């Protein structure tokens, strides 16, 4: 199977699983947000944010390192996975203990503590299960990961709906997350054992030192980046009310849900980029530039369309109780194009073994996010948090671009941004003046955007040749 076909196969199955997961997540978030109200929904949001921060301590960059190295040499599978698993088991236990200590030394009520315990357990179980996901990704067999994601979303959907219709407490809603994470872990273990054999824990302390020394820059980068990304929710919880946290999180979650697109694409391209760095640096440069272009073409109209349709989106999904979320969504959605680019840039940096270069960049973004959020949340509440999110993500892209440029991989920023932006503006103007119903506007916006994209010749001959590789040979011959 050609590289393009492999990439499309993996991207497609991951995209399908994410699409199904987010459709289900849309409904269980809708029901849980309305059922729990802004206060209890804010508690769930805080528990998810703080658990996600602590869960970074379960990986330390080992997953990305394992994917990169096993993709380059499959004979390393059992050594990497066995030692990776041993380290991760220890880290998971330590991380959960640290989360419990943090919650108990804080000024949290009992309900918040119990919710954090449960959500934290589920997040850490999922993080430990990432051992198996690393193997699936390294072998470019993303279908197993896709099924696991669908299973997780289905269990959450069913479990939360049962809680809503039987009028259970926020604690019972949190328990659903634990049940789903355990089920997914068992599935991943079964698929890994069936297809690759039983992965035994290994305790090669010398190799542990090698793994950690090579993975720690990835870990530190992830820690700094995630804290920067989640700092708004944490500071909102400390400086405002649970209601404000719920209003902000409602917008943040809508933006965050769309991050599955660059996540899926980056997951699929990491093993390919890692091999290209060894076999063909020219192909790596070409592929990474094309990736930036395609993700910009996708992200730009999403942001513009959301800006124009924000009121309709919020009223449809959350209802009038979340009217204060509208201006937050209008602003925070502009972090999305930067996030799309940063995912590919970050993946590219890791694939050329320059992950240590990202530490300084993400630390500066962390400082900016912390100070900026503290100042602007006090001044403008949720709007301030949204503004800092946008500025922080743009800063991250600028730093990452500098790193890639430093090592000879230039970013043709003007080439990838100008035409998608023009097409998005045209689409936004049409939608604004027609002011149609939400779903009609979405469909019309897609038609207008891609019509303009083709009219201004955004796709060149190379893009057409890539498309032809995906078509059956008989159709290509006719073309």
C-alpha positions as CSV (number, residue, x, y, z in Angstrom):
1,X,0.0,0.0,0.0
2,X,1.4,3.4,-1.0
3,X,2.2,6.0,1.7
4,X,-0.6,8.2,0.6
5,X,-3.1,5.3,0.7
6,X,-1.9,4.2,4.1
7,X,-2.2,7.7,5.4
8,X,-5.7,8.1,4.0
9,X,-6.7,4.7,5.4
10,X,-5.5,5.5,8.9
11,X,-6.8,9.1,8.8
12,X,-10.2,7.8,7.6
13,X,-10.7,5.2,10.3
14,X,-9.6,7.6,13.0
15,X,-11.7,10.4,11.6
16,X,-14.8,8.1,11.4
17,X,-14.2,7.0,15.0
18,X,-13.8,10.5,16.2
19,X,-16.8,11.6,14.3
20,X,-19.0,8.9,15.9
21,X,-17.4,9.7,19.3
22,X,-18.1,13.4,19.0
23,X,-21.7,12.9,17.7
24,X,-22.3,10.8,20.8
25,X,-20.4,13.3,23.0
26,X,-22.5,16.1,21.6
27,X,-25.6,14.4,22.8
28,X,-24.4,13.3,26.2
29,X,-22.8,16.7,26.8
30,X,-26.0,18.4,25.8
31,X,-28.1,16.2,28.2
32,X,-25.6,16.4,31.1
33,X,-25.1,20.2,30.7
34,X,-28.8,20.8,30.8
35,X,-29.5,18.2,33.5
36,X,-26.6,19.1,35.8
37,X,-26.8,22.9,35.4
38,X,-23.9,25.3,35.3
39,X,-22.7,24.6,38.8
40,X,-22.5,20.8,38.7
41,X,-21.4,21.0,35.0
42,X,-18.6,23.3,36.2
43,X,-17.5,20.8,38.8
44,X,-17.3,18.1,36.1
45,X,-15.3,20.5,33.9
46,X,-12.9,21.3,36.7
47,X,-12.4,17.7,37.5
48,X,-11.7,16.8,33.9
49,X,-9.2,19.8,33.6
50,X,-7.2,19.0,36.7
51,X,-7.2,15.3,36.1
52,X,-5.9,15.9,32.6
53,X,-3.0,18.0,34.0
54,X,-2.0,15.3,36.5
55,X,-2.3,12.6,33.8
56,X,0.6,14.1,32.0
57,X,2.7,12.5,34.7
58,X,1.8,9.0,33.6
59,X,3.5,9.3,30.2
60,X,6.6,11.6,30.3
61,X,6.8,11.5,26.5
62,X,7.2,7.8,26.3
63,X,4.3,7.2,23.9
64,X,5.5,9.5,21.2
65,X,9.1,8.2,21.6
66,X,7.8,4.6,21.3
67,X,5.7,5.3,18.2
68,X,8.6,7.0,16.5
69,X,11.2,4.4,17.3
70,X,9.1,1.3,16.7
71,X,7.8,2.7,13.4
72,X,11.4,3.0,12.2
73,X,12.3,-0.5,13.4
74,X,9.7,-3.1,14.3
75,X,12.2,-5.4,15.9
76,X,12.3,-3.0,18.9
77,X,8.6,-3.6,19.7
78,X,8.8,-5.9,22.7
79,X,11.7,-4.1,24.3
80,X,10.1,-0.7,24.0
81,X,6.6,-1.8,24.9
82,X,7.7,-4.0,27.8
83,X,9.8,-1.3,29.5
84,X,7.4,1.5,28.5
85,X,4.6,-0.4,30.3
86,X,6.6,-1.0,33.5
87,X,7.5,2.7,33.8
88,X,4.0,3.8,33.0
89,X,2.5,1.5,35.7
90,X,4.7,3.1,38.3
91,X,3.9,6.6,37.1
92,X,0.2,5.9,37.1
93,X,0.2,4.9,40.7
94,X,2.3,7.9,41.8
95,X,0.1,10.3,39.7
96,X,-3.1,9.1,41.3
97,X,-1.7,9.4,44.7
98,X,-0.5,13.0,43.9
99,X,-4.0,13.9,42.7
100,X,-5.6,12.6,45.9
101,X,-3.1,14.7,48.0
102,X,-3.8,17.8,45.9
103,X,-7.5,17.5,46.3
104,X,-7.3,17.0,50.1
105,X,-5.0,20.0,50.7
106,X,-7.2,22.3,48.7
107,X,-10.4,24.1,49.8
108,X,-12.8,21.8,47.9
109,X,-16.2,20.6,49.1
110,X,-16.8,16.8,49.4
111,X,-18.8,16.5,46.2
112,X,-16.0,18.2,44.2
113,X,-13.4,15.8,45.8
114,X,-15.4,12.7,45.0
115,X,-15.9,13.8,41.4
116,X,-12.2,14.5,41.0
117,X,-11.4,11.1,42.4
118,X,-13.6,9.3,39.9
119,X,-12.8,11.4,36.8
120,X,-9.1,11.3,37.8
121,X,-9.2,7.5,38.0
122,X,-10.8,7.2,34.5
123,X,-8.3,9.7,33.0
124,X,-5.3,7.8,34.5
125,X,-6.7,4.4,33.4
126,X,-7.0,5.8,29.9
127,X,-3.5,7.2,30.0
128,X,-2.1,3.8,31.1
129,X,-4.0,2.2,28.1
130,X,-2.0,4.5,25.9
131,X,0.6,1.8,25.9
132,X,-1.5,-0.3,23.5
133,X,-2.4,2.8,21.4
134,X,1.3,3.4,20.9
135,X,1.7,0.0,19.5
136,X,-1.3,0.3,17.1
137,X,0.0,3.6,15.9
138,X,3.6,2.4,15.4
139,X,2.3,-0.4,13.2
140,X,0.0,2.0,11.4
141,X,-3.0,-0.1,12.3
142,X,-5.3,2.7,13.6
143,X,-8.5,0.6,13.2
144,X,-8.0,-0.9,16.7
145,X,-7.6,2.5,18.3
146,X,-10.7,3.6,16.4
147,X,-12.8,0.8,17.8
148,X,-11.6,1.6,21.3
149,X,-12.6,5.2,20.9
150,X,-16.1,4.3,19.6
151,X,-16.5,1.8,22.5
152,X,-15.6,4.6,25.0
153,X,-18.0,7.1,23.5
154,X,-20.8,4.6,23.4
155,X,-20.4,3.6,27.0
156,X,-20.3,7.2,28.1
157,X,-23.4,8.0,26.0
158,X,-25.5,5.1,27.3
159,X,-24.2,5.6,30.9
160,X,-24.8,9.3,31.1
161,X,-28.3,9.0,29.5
162,X,-29.2,6.4,32.1
163,X,-28.0,8.8,34.8
164,X,-30.0,11.7,33.3
165,X,-33.3,9.7,32.9
166,X,-33.0,8.1,36.3
167,X,-32.0,11.4,37.9
168,X,-28.7,10.3,39.4
169,X,-26.2,12.7,41.1
170,X,-23.1,14.2,39.7
171,X,-21.1,11.6,41.4
172,X,-22.9,8.8,39.6
173,X,-22.4,10.6,36.3
174,X,-18.6,10.7,37.2
175,X,-18.7,6.9,37.9
176,X,-19.7,6.3,34.3
177,X,-16.4,7.6,33.1
178,X,-14.5,5.0,35.2
179,X,-16.6,2.1,33.9
180,X,-16.0,3.2,30.3
181,X,-12.2,3.6,30.8
182,X,-11.9,0.1,32.4
183,X,-13.9,-1.5,29.5
184,X,-11.6,0.2,26.9
185,X,-8.5,-0.9,28.7
186,X,-9.6,-4.5,28.6
187,X,-10.5,-4.3,24.9
188,X,-7.0,-2.8,24.1
189,X,-5.3,-5.5,26.0
190,X,-7.2,-8.2,24.2
191,X,-6.5,-6.8,20.7
192,X,-2.8,-6.3,21.5
193,X,-2.5,-9.9,22.8
194,X,-4.3,-11.4,19.9
195,X,-2.4,-9.5,17.1
196,X,1.1,-9.1,18.5
197,X,1.4,-11.5,21.4
198,X,1.5,-10.9,25.1
199,X,3.6,-7.9,26.0
200,X,5.5,-8.7,29.2
201,X,6.6,-6.0,31.7
202,X,10.3,-5.6,31.5
203,X,12.6,-3.9,34.1
204,X,15.8,-3.0,32.2
205,X,16.9,-0.1,34.3
206,X,19.7,0.9,31.9
207,X,17.2,1.0,29.0
208,X,14.8,3.0,31.3
209,X,17.5,5.6,31.6
210,X,17.8,5.8,27.8
211,X,14.0,6.0,27.4
212,X,13.6,8.8,29.9
213,X,16.5,10.8,28.7
214,X,15.2,10.8,25.2
215,X,11.5,11.2,26.2
216,X,11.7,13.9,28.8
217,X,11.8,16.9,26.4
218,X,8.5,15.6,24.9
219,X,7.1,15.2,28.5
220,X,8.1,18.7,29.6
221,X,6.7,20.2,26.3
222,X,3.4,18.3,26.8
223,X,3.2,19.5,30.5
224,X,3.9,23.1,29.7
225,X,1.5,23.1,26.6
226,X,-1.3,21.4,28.4
227,X,-1.1,23.6,31.5
228,X,-1.1,26.6,29.2
229,X,-4.2,25.2,27.5
230,X,-6.0,24.4,30.7
231,X,-4.9,27.3,32.8
232,X,-7.9,29.3,31.9
233,X,-10.3,26.8,33.4
234,X,-8.3,26.4,36.5
235,X,-8.0,30.1,37.2
236,X,-11.6,30.7,36.3
237,X,-12.5,28.2,39.0
238,X,-10.3,30.0,41.5
239,X,-11.2,33.6,40.6
240,X,-14.8,33.3,39.6
241,X,-17.9,31.1,40.2
242,X,-18.7,27.6,39.0
243,X,-21.4,29.2,36.9
244,X,-18.8,31.3,35.0
245,X,-16.6,28.1,34.6
246,X,-19.6,26.3,33.1
247,X,-20.4,29.2,30.7
248,X,-16.7,29.3,29.6
249,X,-16.4,25.6,29.4
250,X,-19.4,25.3,27.2
251,X,-17.6,27.4,24.5
252,X,-14.2,25.9,25.2
253,X,-15.6,22.3,24.7
254,X,-17.1,23.2,21.3
255,X,-13.7,24.5,20.2
256,X,-11.9,21.7,21.8
257,X,-14.1,19.1,20.2
258,X,-12.9,20.2,16.7
259,X,-9.3,19.5,17.7
260,X,-9.9,15.8,16.9
261,X,-9.2,16.8,13.2
262,X,-5.5,17.7,13.7
263,X,-5.2,15.1,16.4
264,X,-6.3,12.4,14.0
265,X,-4.1,13.7,11.2
266,X,-1.0,14.0,13.4
267,X,-1.6,10.6,14.8
268,X,-1.6,9.1,11.3
269,X,1.4,11.1,10.0
270,X,3.8,10.7,13.0
271,X,5.1,7.2,12.0
272,X,5.3,8.3,8.3
273,X,7.2,11.4,9.2
274,X,9.5,9.5,11.4
275,X,10.4,7.1,8.6
276,X,10.8,9.9,6.1
277,X,13.4,11.6,8.3
278,X,15.5,8.5,8.0
279,X,14.8,7.5,4.4
280,X,13.9,10.8,2.6
281,X,14.2,14.3,4.1
282,X,12.9,15.8,0.9
283,X,9.7,13.8,1.2
284,X,9.4,14.9,4.9
285,X,9.6,18.6,3.9
286,X,7.1,18.1,1.1
287,X,4.6,16.2,3.2
288,X,4.8,18.5,6.2
289,X,4.1,21.6,4.0
290,X,1.2,19.9,2.3
291,X,-0.2,18.9,5.7
292,X,0.0,22.5,6.9
293,X,-1.9,23.7,3.8
294,X,-4.7,21.1,4.0
295,X,-5.3,21.7,7.7
296,X,-5.5,25.5,7.1
297,X,-8.0,24.9,4.4
298,X,-10.1,23.0,6.9
299,X,-9.7,25.1,10.0
300,X,-10.2,28.6,8.5
301,X,-13.8,28.3,7.4
302,X,-14.8,26.5,10.7
303,X,-13.6,29.6,12.7
304,X,-15.3,32.1,10.3
305,X,-18.5,30.1,10.2
306,X,-18.6,29.7,14.0
307,X,-18.1,33.5,14.4
308,X,-21.1,34.2,12.2
309,X,-23.3,31.5,13.5
310,X,-22.3,31.5,17.2
311,X,-25.7,32.6,18.6
312,X,-27.6,29.9,16.6
313,X,-25.0,27.3,17.7
314,X,-25.2,28.1,21.4
315,X,-29.0,28.3,21.4
316,X,-29.3,25.0,19.6
317,X,-26.8,23.1,21.7
318,X,-27.1,24.6,25.2
319,X,-30.2,26.8,25.3
320,X,-30.9,30.3,26.6
321,X,-29.3,29.6,30.0
322,X,-25.9,29.8,28.2
323,X,-26.4,33.1,26.5
324,X,-23.2,34.5,28.1
325,X,-21.3,31.8,26.2
326,X,-22.0,33.4,22.8
327,X,-19.3,36.2,22.9
328,X,-16.8,33.7,24.4
329,X,-17.3,31.3,21.6
330,X,-17.0,34.1,19.0
331,X,-13.5,34.8,20.3
332,X,-12.1,31.5,21.4
333,X,-12.9,29.8,18.1
334,X,-10.0,31.8,16.5
335,X,-7.6,29.7,18.5
336,X,-8.5,26.8,16.2
337,X,-6.4,27.6,13.1
338,X,-3.3,28.1,15.3
339,X,-4.0,24.8,17.1
340,X,-4.3,22.9,13.8
341,X,-0.9,24.3,12.7
342,X,0.8,23.7,16.0
343,X,-0.2,20.0,16.0
344,X,1.5,19.4,12.7
345,X,4.5,21.5,13.6
346,X,4.9,19.7,16.9
347,X,4.7,16.3,15.2
348,X,7.2,17.4,12.6
349,X,9.6,18.6,15.3
350,X,9.4,15.3,17.1
351,X,9.9,13.3,13.9
352,X,13.3,15.1,13.2
353,X,14.5,14.3,16.8
354,X,14.5,18.0,17.8
355,X,11.9,17.7,20.6
356,X,14.3,19.3,23.1
357,X,13.9,22.6,21.2
358,X,10.3,22.9,22.2
359,X,10.9,23.2,25.9
360,X,11.8,26.9,26.0
361,X,8.9,27.8,23.6
362,X,6.2,26.0,25.6
363,X,7.6,27.4,28.9
364,X,7.3,31.0,27.6
365,X,3.7,30.2,26.5
366,X,3.0,28.8,30.0
367,X,4.2,32.0,31.7
368,X,2.3,34.1,29.2
369,X,-0.9,32.0,29.8
370,X,-0.6,32.1,33.6
371,X,0.0,35.9,33.9
372,X,-2.3,36.8,31.1
373,X,-5.2,34.7,32.4
374,X,-4.8,36.0,35.9
375,X,-4.9,39.6,34.7
376,X,-7.6,39.3,32.1
377,X,-9.9,37.0,34.0
378,X,-10.0,39.5,36.8
379,X,-10.8,42.2,34.3
380,X,-13.1,40.5,31.8
381,X,-14.0,37.0,33.3
382,X,-14.6,34.4,30.6
383,X,-13.9,36.8,27.7
384,X,-10.4,37.4,29.1
385,X,-9.7,33.7,29.3
386,X,-10.8,33.3,25.7
387,X,-8.6,36.1,24.5
388,X,-5.5,34.6,26.2
389,X,-6.2,31.2,24.7
390,X,-6.1,32.7,21.2
391,X,-3.0,34.7,21.8
392,X,-1.2,31.8,23.5
393,X,-1.9,29.4,20.6
394,X,-0.7,31.9,18.0
395,X,2.5,32.4,20.1
396,X,3.0,28.6,20.1
397,X,2.8,28.5,16.3
398,X,5.3,31.3,15.9
399,X,7.8,29.5,18.2
400,X,7.3,26.2,16.4
401,X,7.7,27.8,13.0
402,X,11.0,29.3,14.1
403,X,12.3,25.8,15.2
404,X,11.4,24.2,11.9
405,X,12.9,27.1,9.9
406,X,16.1,26.8,12.0
407,X,16.6,23.2,10.8
408,X,15.8,23.9,7.1
409,X,12.1,23.2,7.0
410,X,10.6,26.5,6.0
411,X,6.9,27.3,6.5
412,X,5.3,29.0,3.5
413,X,2.9,31.0,5.6
414,X,1.6,33.3,3.0
415,X,1.0,30.4,0.6
416,X,-1.0,28.4,3.1
417,X,-3.0,31.2,4.7
418,X,-4.1,33.9,2.2
419,X,-6.4,32.0,-0.1
420,X,-8.3,30.0,2.6
421,X,-8.8,33.3,4.5
422,X,-10.2,35.0,1.4
423,X,-12.6,32.2,0.8
424,X,-13.6,32.2,4.5
425,X,-14.4,35.9,4.4
426,X,-16.6,35.5,1.3
427,X,-18.4,32.6,3.0
428,X,-18.9,34.6,6.2
429,X,-20.3,37.6,4.4
430,X,-22.8,35.5,2.5
431,X,-24.0,33.7,5.7
432,X,-24.2,37.0,7.7
433,X,-26.5,38.7,5.2
434,X,-28.7,35.7,4.3
435,X,-29.2,34.9,8.1
436,X,-30.7,31.4,7.4
437,X,-31.5,28.6,9.7
438,X,-28.4,26.9,11.3
439,X,-28.1,23.7,9.3
440,X,-29.0,25.4,6.1
441,X,-26.3,27.9,6.8
442,X,-23.7,25.2,7.4
443,X,-24.5,23.5,4.2
444,X,-24.6,26.7,2.2
445,X,-21.3,27.8,3.8
446,X,-19.5,24.6,2.7
447,X,-20.8,25.1,-0.9
448,X,-19.7,28.8,-1.0
449,X,-16.3,28.2,0.6
450,X,-15.2,25.3,-1.6
451,X,-16.5,27.0,-4.7
452,X,-14.4,30.1,-3.9
453,X,-11.4,27.8,-3.0
454,X,-11.5,26.2,-6.5
455,X,-12.2,29.5,-8.3
456,X,-9.1,31.2,-6.8
457,X,-7.0,28.0,-7.6
458,X,-6.0,27.1,-4.1
459,X,-5.2,23.5,-5.2
460,X,-2.1,23.1,-7.5
461,X,-1.0,20.3,-9.8
462,X,0.7,18.4,-6.9
463,X,-2.6,18.4,-4.9
464,X,-4.4,17.0,-7.9
465,X,-1.8,14.3,-8.3
466,X,-2.2,13.4,-4.6
467,X,-5.9,13.0,-5.2
468,X,-5.3,10.8,-8.2
469,X,-3.3,8.4,-6.1
470,X,-6.5,7.8,-4.0
471,X,-8.6,6.9,-7.0
472,X,-8.9,3.4,-8.5
473,X,-6.5,2.8,-11.5
474,X,-9.4,2.5,-14.0
475,X,-10.7,5.9,-13.1
476,X,-7.2,7.4,-13.4
477,X,-6.7,5.9,-16.8
478,X,-9.9,7.5,-18.0
479,X,-8.9,10.9,-16.5
